């Protein structure tokens, strides 16, 4: 075999081993009750993050205007404008 074929074969074997390890990991997690708790927490965190992103998106313009007004009033009070 030439060197390229040996490298390709080695890569293929390592990939198969990695896939096998991932499958075994997933099987263990599916049988393990702690895995279910982890998934539940991950879903809860995902929902919270989505809520934060939605709120930030919804509130962006009002907050932007609020802080513009605050800066304007501070500048006027300080005599900078």
Secondary structure, 3 states (H helix, E strand, C coil): CCHHHHHHHHHHHHHHHHHHHHHHHHHHHHHCHHHHHHHHHHHHHHHHHHHHHHHHHHHHHHHHHHHHHHHHHHHHHHCCC
